[in-house]
Amino acid sequence: MSSREHVTRCAIVPPYLLVRLARLDDPHYAGAADAARHSLLRDAPLRERRSTVHPPTVRPTARGTSSASGELDRAVSDAGGLERLPGRLVRSKLQAAVGDVAVNEAWDGLGHTHALFWSRFGHDSIDGHGLPLEASVHYGRDYDNAFWDGERMVFGDGDGQVFNRFTASLTVIGHELTHGVTQFSANLAYEGQSGALNESVSDVFGSLVEQSALGQSVAEASWLIGAGLFTEQVQGAALRSLKAPGTAYNDDVLGMDPQPSEMSGFVDSEDDNGGVHLNSGIPNRAFYLVAAELGGNAWEGAGQIWYDTLTSGTLRPHVDFAGFARATVTAATRRFGPGSREHAAVVAGWSGVGLGKGLGGVTSRA
């Protein structure tokens, strides 16, 4: 078994969406249904392995002697429609832009993600030690997903009926690479509430990658994950919304976005590793509420607190929502001080989704 197979494979499209597509009997969507079935079959062995084996703690990667701190090292390969990785190297620091839009989107997305973590948080690549960022595009035939496999980003081209190419959304690239940051830091178990937190952290920083790249404030940002993935045949803006979980799409084919936005709607399920793509809506909404309360640039306040929490070394792999909430309160207090507006915003954010118990009240210093 390769090192890749020991690590959780985290995909952007939840299995419940692919299952819904796979069951379609409308001839108009025959291609999309076939693509969804193939994608599910391809992903199933890794989902089963993921549900039974927690990935080992990953040690930081040693930096090569030729690289300086913060130096971006990236490469993009072309899988050529096959399911063998990495494929043929088509762009690196020695190779200029090519005529393939997916290659160039992946290249730019790797750069924007690196820029967020290094420029905003001082975190050198996804492991904190300058790990080269690698991606493969054109994976499989009409593959309806993108994933982080423990070593690289992998993008499918979509089926063309429901899903476009998966490099089209910068938030997808940022989301998947953040799974790598989590892997090398908190190593959150990909099941139950810790798995939903794993997904939520990726949504949070995926959104921040886009906001930072576009220079958007909290008020200007879309707070959508996967905008641009759906074709014009789908009634929906994106896969998920941090601002309003449960509203990202409402389509005759895909159904309605099922994410809950607060603990009263928590989904108790054995599917999708305990509902990791569903219940992530709850901490997503909490983060948005914190960011909205603080205003300005989300990476400066709420994002900094979430980053401090993720990299603190204090999170247990199976931490639940309440434990993560307490950790963010601690992080806000340490960086901004007890009674600060940041501290108060974090308490209010978690209270807004039904997780304020045990966080204590805050008397502002202002």
N, C-alpha and C positions, 0 to 999 in steps of 0.2 A: 504494500500500500504506500503511495507517495505521500510526501508531507502535506500536499494539498488536501488529501482525503481525511487527514486528521482534524482539519479545521472546519468549523461551521461554514456552510455555503449559504449566503444570505441574498435572497432575490427581491427585486422591487415589486413585482406583481404578486399579490397574494394568491395562494392556490384556489381559494373559493371563487375568484373571478375566472380563472382558467377552467375550473370545473363547470361553471355556468356556461361558458362558451362551448366547451367540449360536448355538452348535452344538447346543443341546438340541432333541430332537425329541419330548419328552414333552408331550402336549397340556395337561397341568396347568400347565406353565411357558411356554405359548405367548406370553403377554403379556410375561414377563420376557425371553424370547429375542428377541422383536421389539424391545423397548426396548434391549437390549444391542447388537443389530445397528445400530440407528439411532445409538446413542451412538458406536459404533466408526466409522461412516461420517462422523459429524460431527467426530470428533477426528482422523481419519486425515490430512487435509491439513496440519494443524498439527504432527502428529508427524513427517511427512516433512520439513517445513520446519525443524523443530527439529533433526533429525538431520544436517542439512547446513550450517546457518548458526548460528554461535555468536553470541549476542546481544552487541551492543556494550556497552562499559563505560558505565554510566549515571551521569551527573553528579548530585550532590546537588541537590534541589529547593529553590529559594529560598522562604523563609517569607514569607507575606503580612504586611504591616505591622500588621494588626489582631489577630494571634494572638500570644499569649505562649508562651514555651517550655513544652513539656509539655501544652499545651492540646489536648484531644481534639476533633477535627473529623471527623464521620462522617456518612454518608448511605446510605440503603438504597432501592433502586428495585425495581419489580416488572416483570419481563419479560413477564408475562401469558401464559406458555406459548409464546412466540415465541422465535426465536433471534437477535433483534436487541437490541443493548445500547446504552445501559444500561437502557432501559425507562422506566416512569413513576415519578418520585420520589414515595415514599410516607411516608418518615420522615427527618427531619433535625433539627438542633438547635432548629428552630422548630416542629417537629411532635411531638406526644406519641405514646405507644404506640398501636398499632392493634390490631384484632381478629385479625390474621393472625399465627399463631404463628411461621411461617418468618421473617417480617419482624422480629419481636421477638427471635428467637433470633440472627439475623444481627447485629442492632443490639447486643445484649449481647455477642456474641462479638467484635465489633470493639473494644468497650470493654475487655473482659478482656485481649485481646492487647496493646492500647495500654498498659494498666496494667502488664503484665509488663515490657515493654521500657523504659518510662519509670520506673516506681517501683523496679524491681529493678536495672536496668542504666544508667539515665540516658540511654537512647536515645530520642530524640524521634520517635515514629511509626516507620514502616518505613524511611524514608530518613534518619533522624537529624535532619531539619530540619522536622518538623511536617507532612508530607504528609497531606492529608485522606484518610481511609479510606473507600472506597466499596465497596458490594456490590450485587449484583442477585440476586433470588430468583425462583423459578418459571421457570427458564430451560428452554425446549424442552418437548416432550411426553414425560413419563416419563423424563426424562434421568437416566441412571445415573452421575452424576459431579458433582464440584465442582472448580473450577480457579481459579488465579491467572493472569490473561492479560497481566500486565505493568502493568496500570493498576487493576484491580479484582478483587474476589472474585466468583465466579459459582457459584450453587448450583442443581442440579437437584432435582426432587421425588422421584426414584426411581420404580421401577416398581410398588411396592406389594406385590410377591410376594417378591422377594429383598432389595431395598433400600428403606429408608425415605427420608424427606426428608433432604437432606445438611446442613441447618442443625442437625439434632438432636444432633450431636456437637461439643462445644467444641474437642476436639483437632483436628478437621478444619479449623475456622476458623483456629485458631492455626497449624496446619501450613501452610495455603495462604498466609496472610499472611507467614509466615516466608520463603517463597520470595521475597517482595518484599524483605525485609531482606537476603537473600543477593544478590539482583539489584543492590541499591544498595551492597553492600559487597564481598564476595569475588567475586561474579559467576562462580560455579563453572559450568563447562561441563556441560551436561546430557547427558552420555554417559559410559559406562565408569565407572571408579572415582570420578572427580570428580562425575559425575551421581548415583552412589549416595550420595556424601557430601552432595550437594545435598538429596537426599531425606531422608537421615538427620538432617541439621541441622533440617529442617522437622519431622520426627517428634520430635526432642529438644525443641524449643521449643514444639511443639504440646502435648506432654505437660506441659511446665512451665507453660504458660498455664493448663491445667486445675488443676494442683497449686496454683498461686498463687491462683487464684480460689476454690478450695475450702479453702485453708489446710492442704493435706495435706503430711505429711512423706514422706521416701523410703519408709518402711515402710508408710505408709497409702495411697500412690498405687497405681492399677491398672496403670500403665505400658502401657496399651492405646491404640492409635490407631484411632479410628472406632468406639468402643463406642456402641451404639445405632443404627448404620446398618443392620444386618441385621434383617429381620423375624423373627417367631417361627418361621417355616418353615425357618430356617437354623440348623444346628448350629455355632454359632461365637460368640465373644464380641466380635470386632472384626476389622478388616483386618490389623492387625499388633500384635506385642507387643515392646516394647523389652527387657523382662525375660527373655523366653523366645522369641526368634524361632523361627518354625516351629510354634507352638502356638496361634495366634490363632483358627483355625477348622479343623474336620475334618468335612466335610459331603458327603453323597452327590452333591449337585449341584455344589458348588464345588470339591470335592476337599479335599486337605490343604494347609494353609499351607506354601508351598515355601521360605520364607526360610531361608538358612543363618545360623548363629550364630557361626561362626568361619571362618578362612581355609581350613581343610581342606575346607570345603563350598562354596567360592567357585564361582559359576556363570559359566562362559564362554559367553556367548550374544550373538547379534546382535539378538535381539528386545528390545523395550522399551529402545531406546537403549543396548544393552549390559547389560541386566539391572539398571537403576537401582533398580527397586522390589524386586528380589530381594536383591541384595548389600548394600543399605542395612541389612539385618539385622546385619551384622558390626560396623560402627561403632555401631549402635544398642546392641548388647549391650555394647560397650566402655564407652559412656557410662553405661549402667545399673550396670556393675560399679564404675566410679569413684564414682558417686553412692551406691551401697550401702555401699561401704567408708567413705565420709565420713559418711554418715547425716545426720540433721537435715533441713533444707530443701535440696532438690536445686539450687535456683537460686543458693544462696549459695556453694557450692563448685564442683561439677562444671559447673553452668550458667554460672557466672561465667567459668570457664576456657574453655568452648566459645564463649561470647560474645566474650571477649577474642581468641580465635583467629580467629573469623569476621571481626571488624572490625579486625584488626591491620594490614591492608594488605600482608601478607607472603605470602599464599597465591597461588599461581599458578592461573589458571583451570582448568588440567588437572591439578591436584595429585592424587596417588594416595593410597591409604590410609596408606602408610608416611610420606609427607610430611606429611599432616594429623596423624598421631600425633606426629611430631616437633614440629610447631607447637604442639600442646596441651601437650607437656612444657615447651617454651619459655615458653608463657603461664603455666603453673602456677608455674614457677620465678620469673618476673618479678613475679607478684602475691604469691605466698605464700613465696617463698624456696627455694633449693636445699636438698634434704633435708627439706623440710616434709612433713607427712602428706598434703597435697594433691598435692605432687609425686610422692610414693611411690604414691599411689592411682592417678594417671594412668598411670604406668609399669605398675603391676600390672593395670590395666584393659585396656590394649592387649595386654599379655602374655597375658591370659586369653582373647583371641580369636586368638592366634597372630601378633600383630604387635609383639612386644616387641623383636625384633632391632634393634640400633642405638640403642635408647633409653637403655641404660646402667643400671647398678644404682643404688639409692638407699639411702644410710645415713641413717636418720631422726635428726633433731636431738633428738628427745624422749628 
